């Protein structure tokens, strides 16, 4: 029997399990790219506007760090500068999560051992996952290229831009294949892969910040750190700016190297084990673990600490960058209009700060979803049955989980506001005052996060089998509507579907009580529905 025996059938199984997720990924990426290209085309309709954008983007270190270098003044180059990082990060994270789900998670749940008892080669499970994920990246690349060309951009540049984004997904597919061999848990493998994505972003940002301006200050040539980053390789393709097709070989090389390393590592370990041994806990448990609240805190504290560090660093950086962003958008009417549409208000710096706080709230929504979906994981793994076999009731257990996620979100959103205010206050000369002001403005976003918690709880209670996929899909919809809806000029009826749409854009505008009260009431209704459904259904379901 070959080590790859059964790969084809397992690939069909992966397709069967992920048919909805893959469809959303493969079709959603080109649709998002088409919409973003259309909005950028509307904001920068002529050469003068694009030259102004290129000049301010190339001269702004903040813009280079977050958007990457701009390859020229063509419309396509502006579209890539505005959309590449967002789409590339989505491709990277979707690829890593999918690989881990079909490799390490299968081992963690015992499915891999069950499959291995049949006529299946040692490498078949990993190979099947890699084939499907790479194929999904290729399909998304082809459709994205067609979407960009359909938006009126040149075909060669559209293909290069789409291939650069698809290349990022392919590269991190190889990275995830390795992290799945290292950690003994899917959570650990995802954390290692996410850390690799974060390091890649930092290397790319450092290379673009250290880069040199050329062509009269309208283009940026990245420095050497960008060449160490898969995210940076996509920039080096230079779509719509004299394409360098040979750079597309770099992500393919990383995929090949990652797969080869994963095969070699798989030979060195047992099924279900990881090369990095898990840390042993203390011989006796702390008294706090005797209560559902203590157990919830113990399970969430590691993730919460990691989120807190990331939020604090990003918040302080965004605050420090406030003055530079203010100068940049004042020189660019189109960018000013976009910031005002996202942040609201007439004073650009307050609109910028409001937009950053809104972005934090959207990002922290991912923490809420992640924290509450642990309930479904515990149920699927059989841990919930053991807890409910004690004196702990269903309602008490679920309420504890919701409160733990809610208090974590409260801490993170407050930390984001305080650090953003502190960073901007150091530049503006009033760190304490601005920290207090933006801390209060950040708390205004909490009702929207409560709605997110309510949606996840309702799905867990009423549709447990679909709760994971539908919860993440709901968050993505909220992200697109809340952050990009105004820029894309979507109808108000569509925007109203997102709870973030109804949050006042403090500090740009004064907060109103009514929308916050309505959001809180909606969240309470969703939570009550989830509680009722959980009390009435079977466990596990």
Buried (B, 14 or more C-beta within 10 A) or exposed (E): EEBBBBBEBBBEBBBEEBEEBBEBBBEBBBBBBBBBBBBBBEBBEEEEBBBBBBBBBBBBBBBBBBBBBBBBBBBBBBBBBBBBBBBBBBBBBBBBBBBBBBBBBBBBBEBBEEBBEEEBBBBBBBBBBBBBBBBBBBBBBBBBBBBBBBBEBBEBBBBBBBBBBBBBBBBBBBBBBBBBBBBBBBBBBBBBBBEBBEEBBBBBBBBBBBBEBEBEEBBBBBBEBBBBBBBBBBBBBBBBBEBEEEBBEBBBEBBEBBBEBBBEBBEEBEBBEBEBEEEEEEEEEEEEBEEBBBBBBBBBEEBBEBBBEBBBEBBBBBBBBBBBBBBBBEBBEBBBEBBBBBBBBEBBBBBBBBBBBBBBBBBBBBBBBBBBBBBBBBBBBEEBEEBBEEEBEBEBBBBBBBBBBBBBBBBBBBBBBBBBBBBBBBBBEBBEEBBBBBBBBBBBBBBBBBBBBBBBBBBBBBBBEBBBBBBBBBBBEBBBBBBBBBBBEBEEEBBEBBBBBBBBBBBBBEBEEEBBEBBBEBBEEBBBBBBBBBEEBEEBB
